[in-house]
Amino acid sequence: MSSTTIDLVRPAGSRYEGLVLLAIALIFAGGVALYVDDSGSGELETIYEWQVSAFNSLTGADQAIYNSLYTVKDEIPYIYDDINYFNAPGEKFRWPNLQDFQDYLLPPFLQDTSWEQNGSLKWSLYEPLPEGEMQGSTMYLGTDGALPGQGSFLLVIGHVHAGFYNSNSIVVWWNEANHAEMPESGFRDSLILQGWREVVAYSGDQEVERIYGE
């Protein structure tokens, strides 16, 4: 019986192709690293006296409430569309009220255990839109928290409607006062004069760089 010998024949240039693939992978990885480093090296915006840092200045319940507002603020225009979708012709459009937020289970307005743990803020809605008007500032005020040192919050939705174009500017404001009255308007300068400060949502890494320069 004759034995059979099996010879493995490697493709010509396989070693060269492997080196080429390795080089391409290294170049790609280096490019990604440079992009990430460049993206993270941009200068941070200045926090002005009329602003407050979400990461560095807000603490405890106030920080938790802001985190909830920041998370859900972009959902409110969708709820607006939802509750007005079946409006009859000529029926006035409206922004969600506090009961709508209960129905949609939307924190921090939802009166659940988390709401109680974060001071049970009393929320109210101010919608200063004249009959038939589709632009202005809708404001949600959260004040009179039950926890020591707790401030107040104001969610301002600047709504502009022109033809088929809608634009919403949503800003969160904070006031160190435990009790605050509902402002008459959502204009920035007016709010600043009343003690409100816009909350700037820098990330933790950005705050460390801004404060310590690292």
C-alpha positions as CSV (number, residue, x, y, z in Angstrom):
1,M,0.0,0.0,0.0
2,S,1.4,3.3,-1.0
3,S,1.1,6.3,1.4
4,T,-0.4,9.5,0.2
5,T,1.4,12.8,0.8
6,I,-0.7,16.0,1.1
7,D,1.2,19.2,0.3
8,L,-0.4,22.5,1.4
9,V,0.1,25.1,-1.3
10,R,0.0,28.6,0.1
11,P,-1.3,31.4,-2.2
12,A,1.5,33.4,-3.8
13,G,2.0,36.7,-2.0
14,S,-0.1,35.7,1.1
15,R,2.5,37.1,3.5
16,Y,2.5,40.4,1.5
17,E,-1.3,40.6,1.6
18,G,-1.3,40.0,5.3
19,L,1.1,42.8,5.9
20,V,-0.9,45.1,3.7
21,L,-4.1,44.4,5.6
22,L,-2.3,45.0,8.9
23,A,-1.0,48.3,7.7
24,I,-4.5,49.4,6.6
25,A,-5.9,48.4,10.0
26,L,-3.2,50.4,11.8
27,I,-3.8,53.5,9.5
28,F,-7.6,53.3,10.1
29,A,-7.1,52.9,13.9
30,G,-4.7,55.9,13.9
31,G,-7.1,58.0,11.9
32,V,-10.0,57.3,14.4
33,A,-7.8,58.1,17.3
34,L,-6.8,61.4,15.8
35,Y,-10.4,62.3,15.0
36,V,-11.5,61.5,18.6
37,D,-8.6,63.5,20.0
38,D,-9.3,66.5,17.7
39,S,-13.1,66.4,18.5
40,G,-12.5,66.5,22.2
41,S,-10.0,69.3,22.1
42,G,-12.4,72.1,21.2
43,E,-12.6,75.1,23.4
44,L,-15.4,75.0,26.0
45,E,-18.0,77.8,25.9
46,T,-17.9,80.3,28.7
47,I,-20.5,80.0,31.5
48,Y,-21.8,83.5,32.1
49,E,-23.0,85.0,35.3
50,W,-26.6,84.5,34.2
51,Q,-26.0,80.8,33.6
52,V,-25.4,77.8,35.9
53,S,-23.6,74.5,35.4
54,A,-25.8,71.4,35.5
55,F,-22.9,69.3,36.6
56,N,-21.0,71.6,38.9
57,S,-23.6,73.8,40.5
58,L,-26.8,71.7,40.8
59,T,-26.8,69.1,43.5
60,G,-29.1,66.5,45.0
61,A,-32.7,66.8,44.1
62,D,-32.1,69.8,41.9
63,Q,-29.7,67.9,39.7
64,A,-32.1,64.9,39.5
65,I,-35.0,67.2,38.5
66,Y,-32.8,68.9,35.8
67,N,-31.7,65.5,34.5
68,S,-35.4,64.6,34.1
69,L,-36.2,67.9,32.4
70,Y,-33.3,67.5,30.0
71,T,-34.4,64.0,29.1
72,V,-38.0,64.7,28.5
73,K,-38.0,68.3,27.2
74,D,-37.8,67.1,23.5
75,E,-40.7,64.8,24.1
76,I,-43.1,67.6,24.9
77,P,-43.5,68.9,21.3
78,Y,-44.4,65.3,20.3
79,I,-47.0,65.2,23.0
80,Y,-48.2,68.6,21.7
81,D,-48.7,67.1,18.3
82,D,-50.4,64.0,19.7
83,I,-53.0,65.9,21.8
84,N,-53.8,68.3,19.0
85,Y,-53.9,65.8,16.1
86,F,-57.6,65.3,16.1
87,N,-58.6,68.9,16.7
88,A,-61.7,70.0,15.0
89,P,-61.5,72.8,12.4
90,G,-61.0,76.1,14.2
91,E,-60.2,74.5,17.6
92,K,-57.4,76.2,19.4
93,F,-54.2,74.2,19.7
94,R,-52.8,73.9,23.2
95,W,-49.6,72.8,24.9
96,P,-49.8,69.8,27.3
97,N,-51.1,70.6,30.7
98,L,-50.1,69.0,34.0
99,Q,-52.8,66.3,33.7
100,D,-51.5,65.4,30.3
101,F,-48.1,64.8,31.8
102,Q,-49.7,62.5,34.4
103,D,-51.4,60.5,31.6
104,Y,-48.1,60.3,29.7
105,L,-46.2,59.3,32.8
106,L,-43.7,62.1,32.2
107,P,-41.2,62.9,34.9
108,P,-40.4,65.2,36.7
109,F,-44.1,66.3,36.5
110,L,-45.4,62.8,37.3
111,Q,-46.5,62.6,40.9
112,D,-44.8,59.3,41.8
113,T,-42.3,58.1,44.4
114,S,-39.4,59.9,42.5
115,W,-41.4,63.1,42.6
116,E,-41.8,62.8,46.3
117,Q,-38.2,61.9,46.9
118,N,-37.1,65.0,44.9
119,G,-39.1,67.5,47.0
120,S,-42.7,67.3,45.5
121,L,-42.3,70.4,43.4
122,K,-45.6,72.2,42.6
123,W,-45.8,72.5,38.8
124,S,-47.9,75.0,37.0
125,L,-48.4,75.9,33.3
126,Y,-48.5,79.4,31.8
127,E,-49.4,79.6,28.1
128,P,-49.6,83.3,27.2
129,L,-51.0,82.8,23.7
130,P,-53.8,84.9,22.5
131,E,-56.8,83.3,20.8
132,G,-55.7,81.8,17.4
133,E,-52.0,82.7,17.9
134,M,-49.4,80.0,17.3
135,Q,-46.3,81.6,18.7
136,G,-45.0,82.8,22.1
137,S,-43.5,81.3,25.2
138,T,-45.1,78.4,27.0
139,M,-43.7,78.0,30.5
140,Y,-43.8,75.2,33.1
141,L,-42.9,76.4,36.6
142,G,-41.8,74.0,39.4
143,T,-41.4,75.6,42.8
144,D,-41.9,75.2,46.6
145,G,-39.9,72.1,47.0
146,A,-40.0,70.4,50.4
147,L,-36.3,69.7,50.7
148,P,-33.9,72.2,52.4
149,G,-32.0,74.5,50.1
150,Q,-34.0,73.4,47.0
151,G,-34.4,75.8,44.2
152,S,-37.1,76.3,41.5
153,F,-37.2,75.4,37.8
154,L,-38.7,76.9,34.7
155,L,-39.0,75.1,31.4
156,V,-39.5,77.7,28.7
157,I,-40.7,76.7,25.2
158,G,-40.3,79.5,22.7
159,H,-42.7,78.5,19.9
160,V,-42.6,80.2,16.4
161,H,-45.1,79.3,13.7
162,A,-44.8,80.7,10.2
163,G,-46.7,79.1,7.4
164,F,-45.8,75.4,7.3
165,Y,-42.7,75.9,9.4
166,N,-42.6,75.3,13.2
167,S,-39.6,76.0,15.5
168,N,-39.4,75.3,19.2
169,S,-36.6,76.6,21.4
170,I,-36.6,74.8,24.7
171,V,-34.5,76.1,27.6
172,V,-34.3,75.0,31.3
173,W,-33.9,77.8,33.9
174,W,-33.1,77.5,37.6
175,N,-33.7,79.9,40.5
176,E,-32.0,79.4,43.8
177,A,-35.1,80.7,45.6
178,N,-37.3,77.9,46.9
179,H,-40.4,79.9,46.0
180,A,-40.7,81.7,42.6
181,E,-43.6,83.4,40.9
182,M,-44.5,82.5,37.3
183,P,-42.8,85.1,35.0
184,E,-44.9,87.3,32.8
185,S,-42.8,86.4,29.8
186,G,-40.0,84.0,28.7
187,F,-37.7,86.6,27.4
188,R,-34.1,86.0,28.6
189,D,-33.3,89.5,29.9
190,S,-36.6,89.6,31.9
191,L,-35.9,86.2,33.4
192,I,-32.3,87.2,34.4
193,L,-33.6,90.3,36.2
194,Q,-35.9,88.0,38.2
195,G,-33.1,85.8,39.4
196,W,-33.4,83.0,36.9
197,R,-30.2,81.4,35.5
198,E,-30.1,79.3,32.3
199,V,-28.8,75.8,33.0
200,V,-25.8,74.8,30.8
201,A,-25.7,71.0,30.3
202,Y,-21.9,70.3,30.1
203,S,-20.9,66.7,30.4
204,G,-18.8,65.6,33.4
205,D,-15.6,65.4,31.3
206,Q,-16.2,68.9,30.0
207,E,-16.8,70.2,33.5
208,V,-13.5,68.7,34.8
209,E,-11.7,70.3,31.9
210,R,-13.4,73.7,32.4
211,I,-12.8,73.8,36.2
212,Y,-9.4,72.2,36.5
213,G,-8.0,72.7,33.0
214,E,-7.3,69.1,32.4
